[in-house]
Amino acid sequence: MLLGGVAAVLVSRHLLTTPGCWRGLAPRVLGLRAASATPVLGHWASVRRLLGTSAHRAHKMPAKRPFERLPADVSPENYALCLKPDLIDFTFEGKLEALVEVRQTTNQIVMNCADIDIITASYVPQGGEEINATGFNYQNEDEKVTLSFSSALRKGNGTLKIDFVGELNDKMKGFYRSKYTVLSGDTHYAAVSQFEPTDARRAFPCWDEPSIKATFDITLIVPKDKIALSNMNVIERNPYPDDEDLVEVKFARSPIMSTYLVAFVVGEYDFVETKSSDGILVRVYTPIGKADQGKFALEVAAKTLPFYKEYFNIPYPLPKIDLIAISDFAAGAMENWGLVTYRETALLIDPKNSCSSSKQWVALVVGHELAHQWFGNLVTMEWWTHLWLNEGFASWIEYLCVDYCFPEYDIWTQFVSADYTRALELDALDSSHPIEVTVGHPAEVDEIFDAISYSKGASVIRMLHNYVGDVDFRKGMHLYLKTFQNKNAATEDLWHCLEQASGKPINTVMSSWTKQMGFPLICVEEKQERDDRILKISQKKFCASGPFSGSDCPHWMVPINICTSEDVSCDNMKVLLDQPEMTITVKNVKPHQWIKLNPGTVGFCRIQYSPTMLESLLSSVRNLALPPVDRLGLQNDLFSLARAGIVSTVEVLKVMEAFVNEPNYTVWSDVSSNLGILSALLSHTDFYEEMQEFIIDLFSHIGLKLGWDPKHGEGHLDVLLRGLVLGKLGKAGHQPTVEEARRRFKDHVEGKLVLSADLRCPVYLTVLKHGDATTLDTMLKLHNQADLQEEKVRIERLLGAVSTPDLVQKVLTFAMSEEVRPQDTVFVLGGVSGGSLMGRKAAWKFLKDNWEELYNRYQGGFLISRLIKLTVEGFTGDKMAADVKSFFETHPAPAAERSIQQSCENILLNGAWLKRDAEAIQQFLLQRKAAHLNV
């Protein structure tokens, strides 16, 4: 499952962004010395007081709720499931006949069941007489039901029969209703499913645990004018004898699989289809009249299936794969075996109106979900504790797949900015968690669908792949999938297979990364001895609050590669740092040559160089001798060190000026993200405008070079860079950019010259930021007229840029209206909070005033965690952290408790950062401004 669309990656960094909108920077170089600023640690005491924890230790997480997994005395072998959804009354009838094995004599069967009413239940032992259930005891808290029988069920096989009814809910989980508009303008509904992690139990009584696998024979009774889809291909479609308007659609038996992967969809759709080179029927289902918008995803899917078949050396095991766009969908996409469901924005591409970054996003999401068809579906995690194995692996290999399909995307550099650095940010918090988290009660599962499971998981897999080497890694993957196909596995099973393939101590190395939270700060110093360079390398836990001060410092097994200026593309040396410190000798390095650790930014760590080492590396940033991914990593490490108080923020701003000649989109994107974080911090000061002047000065050079219109020979990344730069200049108030954006927006609205999709994001942002009520009304009109969901979402996530209190209130009200799909409300509110300090305060008040409705809308799922983070993380100081903490003490959100703690910690860290560096930043900006005025 992929979460929440692309804004999950970008908005959370305090930026008003949809993909490819902006995040960038540029200009001149000042020489730099590495600062060794003394961190202000006294302020951190307030963090400890407020959050009730000792510094640098994991926060005390909520007490585990009592929980027991289902008893093993009865287990399913096959579900024969028939469902009859009613798309008028929003209910469904169900009939289940499950072939089960009674493993030990019992007079009761315990299953998962939630929001379902059982009408009748009975058990028919093989060759015996039917035994009716005498009672149904619902344990609503644990989402279980106990069926009691008057006589004992003996060991052996039999059939469990259950008739039941349920609701097609509007909560985007279980078997639910999804609203859509047809070509006539009328509103219709589809019945769709979303079961991961624990919501199959809302569609039918079942053993809803990933390790309890069975086969499925699914039948859907549906209106004859609707399309019915499930995991497998249709084998029969017959008139329904009781109603001539209905048909009975039977699907082929599925492979053995977990309940969370079962899926069904009933609605009106068009489709495009092809066959992959290995003979698999691939279809992309779209809203009626939009079949052309499925062609790009179809092309990607048809390339991807053979790629994975070759990579894993195991064929795709089903006869077909369907990809379908769902109107109301909480996640980004879901990997149901053979029937993958997506948000419209994660699947549909309009050749005329979709921007380049949307195509890239669709390619990544398709790659992610199809990887799960092997890694997750064919071999499934034994329990939710091992969720990271599913999601971390898919989040890594999606990039491998896209790099194969679209090498021009330079996607691995983008991985570092989108996933690697995002994971480092979260994992530096004391309220982070290990990759592997012991999960019990279903209420705990949603909390680990986060950047640790996905992005840190992907990052350590990437590091492991580099450590093992591609050939042995693929051998190990094949062994793992072959050994455990149609079964369940744990993390250690993968390590064992990779150890067998590589001969390296994989379990020992990787356990240090999966079983403890955090990551190391690698400090390096050097001295020259004749023609050799002696490096002293040490590790200690990196903490967002400053240097680790505890006595029991954790350590990691860190694979470290080293390169020199002689050949930056070749690792001169590889070592495994398996102790707190190490001295190594790098042979044949002349005094004028520099050394860099972690080339490719592959190891999951931060690097702190000595001042002289850093200075020599910066010259290679200026002249572009360092590869883009290393320029990005160097800058990002320094910025993170500044946030933690280990170096001065002013010195990092000077480093950013070394990127004057930077041509790479992803490097600019990361620099821009970091400046966005700093701008959000400085919105709490009276020199925010000076920061915007700094940004304008940095961006003007690259903005002038790029211009507004595409040039001959430009590629995908040039297009992304233009949108990034113009958006950054426009938001900061660069007058020529504002005026040109207004001119182009006027022509667009009047139909004189339609904006290209890649320019809409920066233009919309700029005119909203510097516009009035008329501008907002015009934008809302464009939203209403838009037929493409991508365009609607693009507008929704930018509306928060408005600059006056009355317009902010209008946007907040709009966020809760019928005009915005429920899953997108979260990101409208996040856009308001990220737009300005005034917006942030208004969004927080709005969340509190509308908490009951919002909480009920998302039913405590991962979207509520996302909403809280996006709304409050940009605040600063003890008072605000206390306000957030106090509100959620009286308005509990169990599935978001970890997110609330992380948000409070970030608010306090922001306060410490501002207190420590604000005065020096202000002086730097004022001196720089004065120097420019005197030129």
N, C-alpha and C positions, 0 to 999 in steps of 0.2 A: 504494500500500500504506500502511495506517495501522498504526503500531507499537504493540504491547504493551498495548493497552487504556488506559483512562483513568488508571490509576495511573502510567503513564509520565510524565504531567504533574505529578501531585500528590505521589506518594511521594518523588520525587526531591528535593523541597524539605524533606526531613527531617520530614515530617508523616505521622502514621498516618492517611491519608485514602483513602477511596473517594469518588466524586463526591458533592458536596453534604454531606459529613459535617461538616466544620467548616473554619475558618480565619477568625477575625474579631476584633473588638475594639470598644472605645468610650471614653469619658468627658470629663474636664474639660480646660479649656484653660489652659495657662500661656503667657504671652507668650514669644516666642522671638526670639532673635537668631541669625543664621546663624553657625555656628561656623567659625572658620578654623584649626582645630587643626592643629598641625604633625605630619605623619604620622611614625610610627616606621619609618623605612625600613631601619634597620640589620638588623632581623630578616629582611628580604627577601633578604639575602645568603645565608642558609641555603637558600632556595629555589633560588638559582642553583647553589649547591654540590651540592645533592642531585640536581637534575634536569639539571645539566650544560648550562646555557644562560645567556646574558646576559639581564638583566632587560629586559622589554618587547619581546623579540623572540620570534618563533614558536619553540616547542620544536623541536628536531631530531627529526623523525618517523622511524619505522623505515625502513631502507634498502628501496628499491623492489625487489621480486623481479623477476628477468628475466621478461619476458613479451612475446609476440608475438600479435597478433590473427590470426585464421584467414586463410590465403591466399585470394586472390580468384579463383583459377583455376577453381574449381568453385562454383556457387551454386545454391540450390534455388529452384524456382518453385512447387512444390506438394508437400505431404506427404500421401500416402495412408497413414494410420497405423491399425493394428488392434491393440488391447490386450486381453488376456484375464487379468484379475486372479484370483488364487486366495485367497479370504478365509479359508481354513483353514490352508494352509501359508505364507501371506504371501509369495507370489511372484507374478510375472506373466510371461506370454509376450507377445512383440511381433513384429509383422511390419510393416516399413516399405517402401513403394515411393515413392520421391521422384523427381519429375520435376525434372531438374537441367539446367543449362546449363554445358557445359565451355567456358570462355572461351579457354583456351590448352592445347595438347597437354600431357598429363601422364600419368605411370604410377602416380599415387597420389592419394588423396582424404583430406584432413585434416578431421576433424569433432570436435565436442565429445562426450565420452562419459565418464561417471563411474558406478561401481558397477553397470555393465552388462556382461554377457558376450555377445559376438557369436558366433552359431553359424555362420552362413554369410553371405556378402556377394557380390554380383555387380553388374555394370554392363551394361545393354543399350542400346547406341546406337540412336537412332531409325533403323529400317530395317536394322539390323545384327544380328550374332550376340552372344549373351550372353558376357561376359568374367568369369570367376570371380576373386575376390580370392584372392591366394596367401598373404597374411599380414595379421595385425592387430597393429600395434605400439601398445600402450597407453602413453601418457605420463601416469601417474597424478598427478604433481605439477601438471601443467598441465591436467588433466582433458580430455585429447584422445586421439584414436585416429587412427592413419594406416592406411588401407586400401591395400595394395599390389596392383598388377595385373601380370600377366605380359606384357601388351602395352599399348601406349600408348592412352590415351583421347583420341580426336580432338575437335577443336573441333566444337561442335554440341550438340543436345539429346539426352537419353537418360534412362533410368530406373535409379536406384540401388536395389537390393533388399537388404534386411538382415533376417535373422531373429535374434532376441536374447531373452535372459531377464534378469530383474532381481528385486530384493527389494522387497516392500512394507515399507519400513523403519519404524522407530518414532521417527524424528528430526524429524518435522514439516516435512520438505522433500523435494522431488522427488515421486515417486508413493509415498504412504505410507499406513499404516493408522491409523485413528482409532477408539478404543474408545468404546462408548456402551452404556447400559443400556436395555433395552426394558421395556414395561409389566409383563411377568411377573417382572422382576428379573434376567433373564439378561443376560450380557454378550455383545454382538455387535460386529462390526467393519465399518467402512466403508473403502473405498479412495478416497482423495482426493488432490488435487495442490496443491502450492505451489511455483511455479517462479521467482518473482522473488527475487533477481536472476539467479542463474545455476544453476538446478537443473532445468530442462527436460531437460538432459543426463543426469539420473538416471532419466528415464522412457523416453527414446528417443534414439538417436544423432542429432545435429542440428547445425545451425550456430547455436549458442546465443549470438548477439550481437544486440543490439536493432536494429541497422541492416540485418540480413540478414532481410528479411521474405519471407513466402510465404503462399499459401493452404493451408488444411488440410481434408482429408476424413477425419473421424475415425469409427472403428467400435469399439464396445465389446462384448465377449462376456461376458455377466454372468448370474448366477442369475436365473431368471425372476420370482422374488418380490422382486427389488430394483429400485429406480429407478436409471436411468442418465442422467446429465446431461453436457453439454459446452457449448462456447461457442454452438453453433447449435441450431436446432430439430431434432427427430427427423423423419426422412423415411421410415424403414423400421424395423420391429421384427418379426423373423422367428425362428422356431424354429431353433436351432443344430443342424445335421444330425448332429454327432458326439455330442451329449449332450442328452437330452430335458429336462434340468433347466436348461438354459441358453438364452438368447436372444441374437440378434445385433442390436444397435441401431446403425443408421447415422444420422449427422447430416448436415445440409446443409453445403455447402462454405462455409467462412468467408471473410470479406474477407481481403485481404492483411494480415498482422500479424506481430509479433515472437513468438519462441518463448516468452518469459517470460509471455505473456498467454494461452497455451493452458491449458485446464483440463478436468478430468473428475472426476466424483464418482459412486460406486456405493454405494448403501446403502438404508436404510429411512427414508422421510420422509413427512410430510404436507405439504400446501401450501394457501395461500390465493392467490387470483388476482383481478386486475381488468385493465381496459384503461385506459391513460392517455388523456387528452383528445385526444392526437394518434395514437391507435390502436395503441400498442405493448402487447403482452401482458406484464404484469408478474406474476411469481410470487414468493412468499416461501416457501421450504421450511423446515420446522421438524422437530424430533423428533416421532415418532409420538405422537399424542394432545395435541399442543400447538399445533395450527394457530391457535388464537385468539391466541397470543403473537406471531404474525407480522403481525397486522392493523395495528399502529401503523407498522411499517416499510413495509408495503405502501402505506399512506396517504401516507407521506412520499415514497416512490419515485414514486408516481403523480403527485404534485404536482411533483416535482423534474425529471423528464424534460422536460415541456413548458417549465418555467422555463429550463432550459439550452438547449433548442431555440431559444427566443426570444432568450436572451442572446447566444448564439453566432451566431444566424441560420443555423444548419445543423441539419438534422434528425438524430435518432439513427438510425444506419445499419443496425441489425439488426432482425429481426422480433420479437425477444423479449428480455427481461432477467430473469434469475433471480437471486435473492438467497438464499443458503443458510447456515444455522447449522451449523458444524462443531465437534464436541466437543473434539478436540485440535487446537489451532491456535496457532502461535507468534506471529503478528502480530495486530493488531486486526482487520484485514480486508485483502482483496486484490482488485484491480479487474479480474480476468480478464474479457475482453471477452464480454459476454452472460451470464456466470456468475460473479457476485461472491460470494466466500466470506468468512465472518465468524466470529469467536468468537461463541458463544451470547450473551454479555453485551453484544455490540455490535449485536445484531439483535433479540433477543426481549424483549418487554415483556408482563408479566403485569399485567392491569388492577388486580388486587387486591394484588399483592405487589411491584410495581416502584416504586421511588422516582422523584420528579420529575427528579432529576439523571440517572437512567438514561435516561429518555425523551429528555432533551436530548442525551445522549451518542449515543444511537442515531440521532437526527436528524442530528447532525454527521457521524457516520461514513457514513451513507447518502449524504449530500450530497457528502462527500469522494470516495467511490468512484465515484459516478455522474458526477462531473465528469471523472474520468479516462477515461470512455468516449469523450470528445472529446479532452481534453488529456492525452495519454499513449498512448491506444489508436489513435485516428484519426490523430493526429500524434504521433510517438514521438521521444524523445531519440535523437540519433545514437550516443551512447556514454554510459557511466555518469558521466562527468565532468559531464554536464548533468542528472543525476538531480534536482537541486534544482528545475529548471524544472517537472518533473512534480509533485513533492511540495510545493514551495513554493506553486505556483499552486493546487493542489487544497486545500491547507491554508488558503488565503485565501478561495477561492470557496465553500467549505463554509459559512462564516459568512454570506456573502451569501445563499446559498440558505436557510439556517435563518432568517435575518432576514425573508426573504420568506414562509416558511411559518408562522413563529411570532414575529411582531413583539413579543409580550409577553415574550419571553426576554431582551430588551435584550442581544443576543448580542455586539454589537461591543464593548461595555464589557467583557464577559467575555473577549473575544479579547485585550485588553490584559493582563489578569491571567494568562491561561492560556498564551499564545504569545509575545506581544511581550516581556514582562518576563523570561520564561524564556530567550528567545534572548539578551537582553542579558546575563543572568547568565553564560551559557556563553561568549559571545563576548568578554567582558572578560578571559578567561584568556589567558595567554601560550601555552597549549597548545590554543587554538581553531584553527580553520582557515578559509580563505576559503569562501564559498558554493560556488564552483566549485573542485573538487579534481581534479587529474589522476589518473585511475584506470587501472591496468594490470591486474595479476593479479586473478583473481576473489576471492582472499582479502582484497583491499583494499576490496571494494565494501561489505561489511556495515558498515564503520566510518563511512561517510558517511550511513547512515540514522540521523540524529541531529537534535538541536534546531536545528542550523545549517541543514541542508537543508530541514527542515520549517518550523520556527517563525521563524527569521530569514528564510528564503525567503518565507514568507507575509507577514512584516512589511515587507520591502522592496517586495513587490508591492503591498501596501496603500498604502505611501508613494508608489509610482509611480502608482497609480490616482488618488490625490488630486492629484498633480502634473499629470497629463495631463487629468483630468476624465473623467467616466463616458462621455460621448458619444464622444469620440475614442478612449478606451480600448476600447470595444466595437467601434468600427470597425477598430481595429488588430488586435483579437483575431480578428474575422471574416476579415480579410485573411490573417492568419497561418494559421488553420485551413484556409481555402480554398486557399491557395497550397501548403501542405505536406500536405494530406490524403492518407492512405495512403503517406506518405513519412516521412523522418526529418528532424529539425531540430536546430539548436544554439541556444544562448542569443542569439547575435548576430542570428539570423533573426527572433526575436521583437522585438528592439530595432528592427530595420530596419522591420518592419511598423508598429510603434507610432510611429516617427519619421515614416513616410509619412502616417499618419493624423492626427498632432498638429502636425507642423512643429516639434517641440521636440527638443533634442539628447539623445535618450534614451540612445544608446549611450555617449556621453561621460559622462553623469551616472551611469548604472547600472554602468558598468565599475568605477567607484570603489567600488561596493558589493559586486560579485560576485567581483572578482579579488584583493582584499586583505581580510585578516581584520580584525575589530574594527569600531569605530564611534567617533564623536567625542563628547567632552564639550564642550558649547557653554557658554561662560562669557559672562555678560551683565552690563553695568553701564549706568547711566542718569544723565542730568542734564537738568534742565529749562531750556529757553530760551524765554522768553515762553510762548506757548501750544503749543509743540512739545516733544516728548521726543526727546532724542538718545540713541541706543543704540550702545554699543560692544560688538560681538559678536566672539568669537574661538573657534577650535576647536583642540583637540588630542586625541590618542588617549586614550580612557578605558581605564585599566588597573585590574584588580581589586587590584593590589598598591600602588596609589598613583599620584601624578602621573607622567606619562611623562617619563623623564629622558634619552632618547637624543637624538642630534643629527639623525637622519634621520626626523623625525616624519611619518607619513603624513597625508594630508588627504583629505577627501571632498567631493563635490559635494552639498551639503545643501539640499534645498528647505525653507525655513523660512517658516511662517505666523505672523502676529502678530495678537493681538486685544487689546482694551482692556475695561475694566470697563463701558464704555458699551453694548457689545453683544458678549457672550462667544460668541454663536452665529455671528458673522460675522467673517471674516478681514479685519482692517483693512488688512493689507499682506502681500504675498508677495514673498520674495526668494530668490535662489539663492546660498547661501554657497559660493563657488567658490575661496576663498582663505583663508589662515590667520586673517585678521581683517578686519573691515568696520565702518564707521560708517554708520549710517542714521538718517534723521529721520522720526519718525512725527508727522504733522501733527495739530493740534487735539486735544491731550491735556492736560487741565487738571492742575494739580499734585496734586489729591486723587485723581485716577484712577490705577488701576494698569494695567500692561502685562503680558501673558503671551505667552511664546513657545510654539510647538508646541501650539496648541489642538487638542483631540481626541487628543493623544498619538499622533500619526501618524508624525512623523519618527523614524527609528531612531537615537536619540541620547539622551544624558543632558543635563539642563539644570542649570547651577549659577548661581543668581541672587546678586546682591549682597545683603548683609544687609537693606538697606532695602526692596528689591524683594520679597524673600521675606516680610518682616513684613507688607507690605501685602497680599500674596496670601493669607496665613494667615487674615486676617479674613474672606475670602471662602470659606475652608474651613469656618470656624465657622458662618457664616450661610447656607451652601449656595448662595451666589451663583455659585460655580464649578460647572460641570457635573460629574457623577460621574466621568467618564473623566479629567477634569483634576485632580480631587481625588486620585484614585488615582495618576495619573502624578507629581504633585508629591511625594506621600509616598514613592513607590517610588524616585524619583530620590534623595531625601534619604537613604533607608536604604542605597542602593547607595553613595552618597558616604561614609557612615559606615563601611561594610564595607571600603572602600578607604583609610580613614584620612584622608580629605579634610575631613570634618566630624566632630564628636563624636557618638558613639552616644547619649550622655545628651541632647543637644539633639534628636535624632530621637525619643527616647522622649517628650520634652515635646511635640513636634509631634503625636505619636499621640494625645495627650490632647485635641487640638483637634478630634477627630472625635466628640465627645460627642453631637452632634445628627445624626450620619450615619444616613440611612435606607437606603442602597443596599447590596444584598447583595454586589456585586462589589467595591466599595470595602472593605467589611469583610473580604471574603475575602482581599484582597491584604494588608491590614494584618495579618490573622491569620497568613498565610503567613510574613511577615517576622518576626513574633514567634515563630513556630515555629522559624525558623532561629536566632534569638537564644537561644531556650530550649535548643536542642540545643547551642549553644556553651557556655552557662552551666551545662550539666549537668556540665561538667568543673571546676566551682568548688564552694565550700562555701556559696554563697548562691543556689543554684538555687531553693530554696523561696521566697525573697523575690521572685524573678522570677514565680513562680506566683501569689503574692499580688497583685503588680502586675496580672497578667492578670485575676485574679478581680475586682479593683477596677474595671478598665476595662470588663469585660463585664457586670457586675451590672446596670447601668442598662438596657442594651438587652435583657438577658435577662428582666428583670422586665416590661419593656414588651411583649415578644413572648409570654411565657408558654409553656405546653406544648401548648396546644390551638389548632387553627386558628380564626380569627375570620371572621365574615361579610365577604365581599368581598375576601378575600386572594387574591393571585395567585401565579404560579409562583415569583417571586423571594422573596416573603415566606416561602414554604415552605422554600426553600433557606436563607434567612437563619436561620430557627429552628433547623434542624439544625446549622448552623455554630456558632451561639452556644451552644447547649446542650452540644454536643460539647466546645467549648473550656472552658466552665465546669466540666463534669464531669471532664475530664482534669486540669485544674488543681487539683481538689479542693474546689470550692465545695460546702460541706456540704449546703445545701438541694437543690441539683441532684443530688448523689450519692444522697441519701435518696429523692428522687422517682424517679430512674432505677431504683433497686433495687425500689421498690414496683411500678412499671410492668413491670419485667422479670419479677418474681414472678407478676404477673397474666397476663402473656404466656405464660410457661412452663406455668402451670396451666390455661391455656385460658379464663380468666375474661374477659379483654379483650385481644384480639390487638393488638399494636403496629402502628400505621400504618407503612407502608414507609419513610416519610420520617423517622420517629423511631428506627428500629432502629439506625442507625449510631451516633448519639450515646449511646443507651442501652447498646448492647453495649459500646462503648468504655468508658463510665464504670464499668459493673459489672466489667469485666475489670480495669481499672486499679486499682480499689479492692476487688477480690474475692480469693478464695482458690481452693484446688484444686477445691472443689465447684463454684464458678462456672465454672471452665474446663471441668470435666467436663460441666456442663449445656450450655455453649456447643458443645462437640464433639458432644453428642447432638443439638442443634438442627441442626448441620451435617450430621450423618448422616441426619436426617429430611427435610432440605430437598430438594424436588423441582426447585426453580428454581435454575439455575446462578448467577444474580445473588445470591441469598441465600447460597449456599455461598461465593462469592467475597467477599461483604461480610464474612462471619465470618472467613474466612481472613486477610484483610488487616488485621483488628483484633486477632487473637490475640496479636500481639507486645506489646500493652499490659500484659500480666501483669507483676507486680512482684517476683517472687521467683525466685532462680536455678533452683530445681527446676522451676517452672512454665515458665520460659523454655526449659529443656532439653526439656521435654515438647512444647512448640510446635515446636521445631526438628526433633525426631524426626518429629512429625506432618507437617511440611512435605515430607518425603521419602517419605511413605507413599503407598499406592495410593489413599488417600482424597482426595488433592490431584492435580489434573491437572498434567502436567509443566510446562505453560506458566505455571501459577500458583504453583509452588514459589518462583519468584524473588521474588514479591511477599509471600509469607509470611515469607521470610527478611528482605526489606526492611522489613517491618512490625516484626519483632523488633529490627532495628538502629535503626529510628526511634523505638522505644518508650521507650528509656532508655539511659543510658550502660552499665549492666550488660548490657542486651540487645545493645548494639552490640558489646561485647567478646566476648560469647558467640557472636554471629552470625559474627564474623570468625574465631574459632577453629573454628567449625563449618564454615565455607567452606574453611578450610585443611585440616581433617581429612577432608573429603569432596570435595576438589577433583577427584580423578580421576573419580568418579562424576558430579559436576555437569558437568564439562567434556565428558565423553562424552555426557551426556544432551543437551546443547545444541549439540554439534559445532562449537563455535567461532562460532556465529551471534550475532546482535545481542542475544539474551537473556543471553548470558554477559557482555557489556558492561554491560547493565542490572543484572545481579546484583552485579557488582563495585562499581559506583557506589553502589547502594543500601546495600551492606554497609559501605563504608568512608568515604564522604565526610563523615560527621558527626564523625570523629575530629579531633584537633588536635595539632600539634606535630611537631618534627623527628624524634623517635624513632619515632613512629607512621608517619610518611611513609616513613622508612627501612625499617621493617618491611614495609610494603606493597610498596615497590619491590624489596626483597630477595626476597620470596616469589615475585613474578612473574618475576624474573630466572631463578629455578630451576624455575618452573612456567609456561613461556611460554604466552601466549594471543594469537596474532598478530592475530586479528580485534578484540581489545580493547586493543591497545597504546595507542591514543590515549586511550581511556577511563581506562586506568590512569594515564597521565601527568596527565590532568585531575583525577583523584581525589587523586593525591599533591600536586598544586599546591593544591587546595582545602584539604587537611589542613594544609599549611604556612601558607596564608592565614588559616585559622582560628586557628592558633597566634599569628600576628602580631597579629590582631585582639584576641585575648584578652589578650595581653601589653600591648597599647597602651591598652585601654579598660576592662579588668576592674575596676580599683580605682575608677575614676570611676563606673562603673555601680553598683558595690556601695554607694558613698557615697550616690548619688542614691536608690537603693531604700531604704536604711536611714533617710535623712532624711525621705523621703516617708512611710515607715511610722510614724516617730516623730510626724510632724505629724498623721497620722490618729488616732493614739492620744490625742493631746492635744485633739482636737476634742470 
